[in-house]
Amino acid sequence: MKINPSTQTTRSVARRRAEGPDKSPSESFAPGERVDKLISDLRSGKIKYAPEIQARVRQQELTLSDFPCQKYILKAGETGNLPTEIVAKGEKSKFKGATTVDSNLTTRENIKDLEKRNEAIADSINALYAQKTESLMVLLEGDNAAGKDGMVKHVFTINPMTTNGQIAFKGANEEERKHEPNWRIMKNLAGPGQIMFHNRSHYGDVVFAAKTPEDKAKRLADIKELEYGLTMGLPMTPEGHIALPDKKGNVDPSAVQRPPMRFIKVLLGVSQEEQALRLAERLENDAKVYKVTAADLEGHPKHGEVQTNFAEAMAAGSTDFAPTYYLPNDNKVTGWRKLAEIADRVLENMAPEPPGNKDGMSLADRQAAAKQLREEAEKKLR
């Protein structure tokens, strides 16, 4: 594994500070304990940054109160029947909010609500971009044909300037394998005020790349560190770890500090029967057949296992500052509306507002200038 020497130095400092000076290698913390202690030290002020760095850090931490639609939030210990629970019409759900086939709203009502929220989301994203003090990451996970691409298409109307786009992560390529898993996440983040979409991202690493319980625990710990650091707007190393300060409060020059970010992490669930129908449709449609591979068909019999693994990984990674939402998506219109509700209300909580006039013009002066411009234009158009 190739790591920039300066990055290695920053990470070594991070590990020493997180584990404490009196810990011998044999007594070092487990990955999850290390990250929890690191976060605790940051919260308590034991780790201090220089004032110019601290001024750009989120001043008040996010809590679950900042994430509306809590009935959809996935928590550890609730994954027993949840991942594959698709409720047939007339039957009752074992999990509040998990009903997909039978919805409280008609299809027309779902579409009407979706359209209203589409407009509100677009307005909020434009304001977020103008404000540039926070960014938004929408992370969509799920098995094949869960509807991840459709969620982006039908929920978000995006001005190209307001987004850094969408990336669908696959297995790590040759360049990515030279780095730690968080490296490729750091290479694909939203810019200031932007929204970014990750299609099967770092939790896919836990499900497919991590082979042992120890590997999974380490990957989940590194994800928690990544999400906390980005959420708070802390300086981050290129490899995706929190860059910790030296005695003067400064960090290595290779570290990058972005505006605080908010995550909307969503696990989409579909029943095995619905997945089969969607795969069959793709096979028969020349315009969609590119979406199906032999691996997709071979993996279909293991759909329940894959979905459960995703649910367990994302439940373990569901935190107060970056919770995981679970949305059954057999009924796509219902799923779109639910994600639109979540995104709309999270953006509302973020309360983005475009900045005022840069020259400090009063409303009366702006109205007078606008009137003059309008009158001049109308004279020429007559």
Phi, psi and omega per residue, in radians:
M1 nan 2.203 -3.129
K2 -1.676 2.186 3.138
I3 -2.281 2.324 3.064
N4 -0.913 2.238 -3.095
P5 -0.933 -0.691 -3.133
S6 -1.188 -0.601 3.089
T7 -1.167 -0.697 3.120
Q8 -1.065 -0.702 3.122
T9 -1.086 -0.800 3.134
T10 -1.060 -0.769 -3.128
R11 -1.164 -0.614 3.111
S12 -1.122 -0.712 3.076
V13 -1.061 -0.753 -3.136
A14 -1.042 -0.776 -3.114
R15 -1.145 -0.745 -3.130
R16 -1.090 -0.744 -3.109
R17 -1.208 -0.648 -3.107
A18 -1.232 -0.636 -3.066
E19 -1.542 -0.377 3.132
G20 1.620 2.598 -3.029
P21 -1.221 -0.375 -3.045
D22 -1.680 0.082 -3.126
K23 -1.505 2.237 3.018
S24 -1.463 2.823 -3.133
P25 -0.924 -0.657 -3.102
S26 -1.253 -0.310 -3.101
E27 -1.812 0.118 -3.055
S28 -1.121 2.715 -3.082
F29 -1.235 2.687 2.952
A30 -1.174 2.769 -3.046
P31 -0.908 -0.821 -3.128
G32 -1.125 -0.706 3.123
E33 -1.152 -0.685 3.131
R34 -1.041 -0.838 -3.099
V35 -1.186 -0.688 3.101
D36 -1.072 -0.718 3.115
K37 -1.186 -0.683 3.101
L38 -1.046 -0.828 3.133
I39 -1.120 -0.715 3.114
S40 -1.067 -0.747 3.130
D41 -1.146 -0.630 3.093
L42 -1.181 -0.741 -3.119
R43 -1.173 -0.638 -3.070
S44 -1.392 -0.202 -3.101
G45 1.523 0.107 3.109
K46 -1.128 -0.570 3.061
I47 -1.778 2.126 -3.030
K48 -2.120 2.328 3.072
Y49 -1.719 2.825 3.029
A50 -1.069 2.632 -3.062
P51 -0.941 -0.690 -3.103
E52 -1.188 -0.479 3.059
I53 -1.376 -0.809 -3.098
Q54 -1.079 -0.554 -3.109
A55 -1.125 -0.384 -3.106
R56 -1.703 -0.020 3.125
V57 -1.450 2.545 3.090
R58 -0.963 2.253 -3.028
Q59 -1.369 -0.527 3.133
Q60 -2.240 2.191 -3.074
E61 -1.157 2.632 3.070
L62 -1.318 2.545 3.032
T63 -2.295 3.082 3.136
L64 -1.045 -0.413 3.110
S65 -1.135 -0.324 3.103
D66 -1.527 0.025 -3.118
F67 -2.170 1.603 3.131
P68 -1.124 3.127 -3.110
C69 1.051 0.790 -3.027
Q70 -1.184 -0.291 3.135
K71 -1.140 -0.297 3.126
Y72 -1.658 -0.043 -3.053
I73 -1.326 2.308 -3.119
L74 -1.589 2.304 -3.139
K75 -2.182 2.655 3.103
A76 -1.022 2.419 3.135
G77 1.625 -0.116 -3.131
E78 -1.872 0.275 -2.992
T79 -1.662 0.092 -3.077
G80 -0.915 -1.099 3.128
N81 -1.850 -0.042 -2.974
L82 -1.184 -0.827 -2.972
P83 -1.027 -0.605 -3.061
T84 -1.993 0.256 -3.099
E85 -1.392 1.776 3.062
I86 -2.034 1.985 -2.939
V87 -1.550 2.175 3.112
A88 -1.259 2.726 -3.121
K89 -1.039 2.290 3.127
G90 1.629 -0.281 3.113
E91 -1.664 2.763 -3.126
K92 -1.711 2.511 3.124
S93 -1.368 2.538 3.040
K94 -1.459 -0.241 -3.100
F95 -2.226 2.225 -3.083
K96 -1.028 2.188 3.090
G97 1.543 0.050 -3.059
A98 -1.543 -0.122 -3.104
T99 -1.085 2.297 3.127
T100 -2.107 -0.843 -3.097
V101 -1.221 -0.727 -3.133
D102 -1.823 1.914 -3.086
S103 -1.901 2.650 3.076
N104 -1.167 -0.399 3.133
L105 -1.851 2.591 3.023
T106 -1.273 2.918 3.108
T107 -1.026 -0.725 3.139
R108 -1.110 -0.729 3.136
E109 -1.161 -0.681 3.087
N110 -1.055 -0.800 -3.106
I111 -1.142 -0.728 3.137
K112 -1.086 -0.775 3.124
D113 -1.158 -0.685 3.124
L114 -1.064 -0.800 -3.120
E115 -1.087 -0.714 3.124
K116 -1.099 -0.748 -3.116
R117 -1.273 -0.552 3.063
N118 -0.954 -0.795 -3.128
E119 -1.151 -0.748 -3.141
A120 -1.132 -0.712 3.124
I121 -1.100 -0.786 3.142
A122 -1.060 -0.758 3.118
D123 -1.094 -0.745 -3.127
S124 -1.159 -0.679 3.141
I125 -1.147 -0.688 3.088
N126 -1.110 -0.715 3.112
A127 -1.168 -0.671 3.113
L128 -1.056 -0.748 -3.136
Y129 -1.154 -0.700 3.127
A130 -1.165 -0.611 -3.091
Q131 -1.334 -0.730 3.049
K132 1.050 0.432 3.124
T133 -1.784 -0.133 -3.128
E134 -2.696 2.736 3.073
S135 -2.262 2.972 -3.047
L136 -2.305 2.297 3.056
M137 -2.000 2.138 3.042
V138 -1.823 1.994 -3.052
L139 -1.935 2.041 -3.083
L140 -1.970 2.135 3.119
E141 -2.126 2.786 3.097
G142 2.735 2.892 3.141
D143 -1.253 3.066 3.121
N144 -0.958 2.421 3.092
A145 1.159 0.399 3.106
A146 -1.308 -0.281 3.099
G147 1.768 0.468 -3.065
K148 -1.158 -0.836 -3.132
D149 -1.106 -0.695 -3.138
G150 -1.101 -0.570 3.107
M151 -1.064 -0.805 -3.139
V152 -1.133 -0.760 -3.074
K153 -1.114 -0.725 -2.991
H154 -1.682 -0.240 -3.092
V155 -1.774 -0.578 -3.003
F156 -2.034 2.201 2.985
T157 -1.822 1.949 -2.910
I158 -1.973 2.266 2.897
N159 -1.333 2.231 -3.079
P160 -0.900 -0.537 -3.129
M161 -1.220 -0.405 -3.017
T162 -1.597 0.049 -3.089
T163 -2.377 2.628 2.989
N164 -1.695 0.220 3.012
G165 1.607 -2.861 -3.122
Q166 -2.241 2.434 3.066
I167 -2.272 2.358 3.095
A168 -1.827 1.886 -3.096
F169 -1.364 2.326 3.038
K170 -1.971 -2.815 3.048
G171 -1.096 2.602 -3.090
A172 -1.062 2.390 3.087
N173 -1.507 -3.078 -3.049
E174 -1.050 -0.767 -3.140
E175 -1.152 -0.740 -3.114
E176 -1.154 -0.545 3.140
R177 -1.244 -0.230 3.075
K178 -1.361 -0.188 -3.059
H179 -2.130 3.042 3.024
E180 -1.285 2.733 -3.068
P181 -0.989 -0.593 -3.118
N182 -1.204 -0.275 -3.085
W183 -1.020 -0.782 -3.088
R184 -1.285 -0.393 3.025
I185 -1.199 -0.769 3.137
M186 -1.093 -0.484 3.136
K187 -1.355 -0.160 -3.041
N188 -2.342 1.132 -3.122
L189 -2.036 2.731 3.070
A190 -1.182 2.512 3.033
G191 -1.391 3.111 -3.138
P192 -0.943 2.153 3.108
G193 1.369 0.019 -3.081
Q194 -1.657 2.923 2.993
I195 -2.022 2.503 -3.113
M196 -2.349 2.579 -3.130
F197 -2.087 2.198 3.040
H198 -1.946 2.139 -3.139
N199 -1.797 1.921 -3.024
R200 0.902 1.615 -3.010
S201 -2.018 -2.150 -2.969
H202 -1.209 -0.361 3.070
Y203 -1.348 -0.404 2.998
G204 -1.096 -0.561 3.069
D205 -1.080 -0.715 -3.128
V206 -1.123 -0.737 -3.064
V207 -1.304 -0.745 -2.976
F208 -1.866 -0.587 -3.028
A209 -1.635 -0.630 -3.129
A210 -1.333 2.137 -2.998
K211 -1.728 -0.423 -3.087
T212 -2.102 2.815 3.063
P213 -0.989 -0.618 3.123
E214 -1.158 -0.726 3.102
D215 -1.086 -0.744 -3.135
K216 -1.120 -0.749 -3.135
A217 -1.094 -0.735 3.119
K218 -1.148 -0.748 -3.122
R219 -1.123 -0.741 3.125
L220 -1.124 -0.648 3.108
A221 -1.145 -0.752 3.123
D222 -1.148 -0.614 3.080
I223 -1.131 -0.760 3.133
K224 -1.078 -0.724 3.104
E225 -1.109 -0.761 3.116
L226 -1.048 -0.884 -3.072
E227 -1.152 -0.673 3.117
Y228 -1.160 -0.800 -3.127
G229 -1.059 -0.789 -3.129
L230 -1.222 -0.666 3.127
T231 -1.079 -0.690 -3.097
M232 -1.465 -0.237 -3.062
G233 1.310 0.549 3.116
L234 -1.389 2.729 3.046
P235 -1.145 2.410 -3.064
M236 -2.165 2.527 3.044
T237 -1.330 2.789 3.092
P238 -1.000 -0.468 -3.124
E239 -1.472 -0.001 3.032
G240 1.584 0.489 3.041
H241 -1.968 2.744 3.089
I242 -1.201 2.187 3.125
A243 -1.466 2.009 -3.071
L244 -1.659 2.705 -2.988
P245 -1.437 2.765 2.985
D246 -1.467 -2.960 -3.060
K247 -1.116 -0.405 3.125
K248 -1.609 0.013 3.121
G249 1.539 0.091 -3.133
N250 -1.652 2.763 3.124
V251 -2.041 2.899 3.139
D252 -1.024 2.473 -3.130
P253 -1.024 -0.368 -3.135
S254 -1.307 -0.262 -3.120
A255 -1.268 2.595 3.127
V256 -2.142 2.319 3.102
Q257 -1.976 2.017 3.132
R258 -1.787 2.856 3.020
P259 -1.034 2.660 3.116
P260 -0.932 2.568 -3.086
M261 -2.105 2.639 3.005
R262 -2.090 2.401 3.140
F263 -1.772 2.385 2.827
I264 -1.988 1.742 -3.092
K265 -1.723 2.179 -3.034
V266 -2.264 2.241 2.970
L267 -1.793 2.110 3.112
L268 -1.678 2.312 3.130
G269 -2.006 2.439 2.998
V270 -2.344 2.662 3.071
S271 -1.299 2.793 3.127
Q272 -1.097 -0.613 3.140
E273 -1.149 -0.750 3.132
E274 -1.176 -0.662 3.095
Q275 -1.072 -0.729 3.124
A276 -1.043 -0.757 -3.141
L277 -1.124 -0.689 -3.129
R278 -1.233 -0.686 3.080
L279 -1.123 -0.709 3.121
A280 -1.097 -0.728 3.123
E281 -1.079 -0.706 3.138
R282 -1.159 -0.677 -3.138
L283 -1.106 -0.581 -3.071
E284 -1.587 -0.131 -3.075
N285 -1.887 2.003 -3.103
D286 -1.026 -0.496 -3.101
A287 -1.412 -0.247 -3.091
K288 -2.084 -0.097 -3.029
V289 -1.104 -0.399 3.131
Y290 -1.117 -0.335 -3.116
K291 -1.379 -0.173 -3.068
V292 -1.904 2.302 3.064
T293 -2.120 2.924 3.086
A294 -1.055 -0.598 3.126
A295 -1.121 -0.625 3.106
D296 -1.077 -0.762 -3.111
L297 -1.229 -0.669 3.106
E298 -1.174 -0.549 -3.110
G299 -1.442 -0.259 -3.084
H300 -0.974 -0.767 3.120
P301 -1.062 -0.379 -3.130
K302 -1.725 0.303 -3.046
H303 -0.970 -0.818 -3.119
G304 -1.051 -0.713 3.134
E305 -1.139 -0.781 3.140
V306 -1.095 -0.776 -3.110
Q307 -1.122 -0.677 3.096
T308 -1.149 -0.708 3.123
N309 -1.103 -0.704 3.074
F310 -1.083 -0.800 -3.104
A311 -1.082 -0.736 -3.135
E312 -1.160 -0.722 -3.137
A313 -1.154 -0.771 -3.080
M314 -1.359 -0.433 3.005
A315 -1.208 -0.702 3.109
A316 -1.140 -0.524 -3.135
G317 -1.654 0.128 3.134
S318 -1.460 2.036 -3.076
T319 -2.143 2.972 3.100
D320 -1.133 -0.522 -3.098
F321 -1.634 -0.208 3.089
A322 -2.688 1.247 -3.086
P323 -1.283 2.794 3.096
T324 -1.775 2.280 3.021
Y325 -1.692 2.451 3.063
Y326 -1.979 2.167 3.133
L327 -2.234 1.872 2.977
P328 -1.060 2.418 -2.956
N329 -2.323 0.557 3.014
D330 -1.110 -0.730 3.074
N331 -1.631 1.788 -2.993
K332 -1.113 -0.710 -3.101
V333 -1.087 -0.734 3.089
T334 -1.108 -0.733 3.117
G335 -1.091 -0.765 3.116
W336 -1.054 -0.790 -3.106
R337 -1.095 -0.699 -3.126
K338 -1.153 -0.734 3.104
L339 -1.163 -0.666 3.101
A340 -1.081 -0.680 3.099
E341 -1.108 -0.783 3.140
I342 -1.085 -0.889 -3.095
A343 -1.100 -0.742 -3.141
D344 -1.049 -0.800 -3.064
R345 -1.332 -0.571 3.052
V346 -1.155 -0.769 3.101
L347 -1.102 -0.649 3.078
E348 -1.083 -0.687 3.095
N349 -1.157 -0.606 3.099
M350 -1.170 -0.467 3.066
A351 0.916 0.920 3.107
P352 -1.228 2.422 3.098
E353 -2.360 2.277 3.114
P354 -1.100 2.537 3.139
P355 -1.159 2.757 3.128
G356 -1.282 -3.071 3.128
N357 -1.037 2.285 -3.053
K358 -1.131 -0.484 -3.113
D359 -1.575 0.020 3.106
G360 1.238 0.471 -3.141
M361 -1.179 2.455 3.071
S362 -1.287 2.865 3.118
L363 -1.052 -0.711 -3.136
A364 -1.097 -0.728 3.119
D365 -1.158 -0.692 3.128
R366 -1.129 -0.723 3.137
Q367 -1.150 -0.671 3.118
A368 -1.148 -0.764 3.127
A369 -1.125 -0.686 3.136
A370 -1.147 -0.698 3.136
K371 -1.104 -0.739 3.137
Q372 -1.123 -0.770 3.119
L373 -1.065 -0.760 -3.104
R374 -1.132 -0.758 -3.127
E375 -1.124 -0.707 3.122
E376 -1.128 -0.705 -3.138
A377 -1.179 -0.717 -3.113
E378 -1.151 -0.611 3.099
K379 -1.096 -0.723 -3.120
K380 -1.270 -0.461 -3.103
L381 -1.483 -0.204 -3.112
R382 -1.238 nan nan
